[in-house]
Amino acid sequence: MLLFNKPYGVVCQFSASGDGPTLKDFIAVPDVYPAGRLDADSEGLVVLTDRGDLQHRIAHPRAKLPKTYWVQVEGEPTDDQLDRLATGIDLGDFVTRPARVREIPKPPGLWERTPPIRFRKTVPTAWLEVVLTEGRNRQVRRMTAAVGLPTLRLIRCRIGDWSVADIAPGEWREVAVTGSKKMTP
């Protein structure tokens, strides 16, 4: 199994897609596939495996494997906005499960993004830690937008016990997984 720190702008698939880089530009390991995806404009941890059973258990919502995100938002969150994010948001096509949400300082040791996010002197930003047990298409971005805190930068830093710590953007590390039915990393 591989842990990959996906840079901004990389498409989370191996086949060519337009003009942007894909996983094949970074990972030359045969027969591994991502267990879940990140949008091209999101960064951070992608788990890749050659085991379909493990891929399914990581990515499937029924597994309820916590996924932790660092989210830079535009604005200063209020207690009400944080509570709404934590209790669940009606996004029209579904209502999000309850999440753990808290404001945090800028994560220490965070790499610079290329290109950098937009900066405006008159608009403050804040960092949130959001822990979900589901992961639908653009869910975190849709959740923060729904409470008036547009996402500027989104980094998945953890899936279960697997972390992006000590893996530079564009780099990957192999980790051993034992057993065919055990979900604990």
Buried (B, 14 or more C-beta within 10 A) or exposed (E): BBBBBBBBBBBBEBEEEEEEBBBEBBBEEEEBBBBBBBBBBBBBBBBBBEBEEBBEBBBBEEBEBBBBBBBBBBBEBEEEBBEBBBEBBEBEEEEBBEBEBEBEEEEEEBBEBEEEEEEEEEEEBBBBBBBBBBBBEBBBBBBBBBBBBEBBBBBBBBBBEBBBEEBEBBBBEEEEBEEEEEEEB
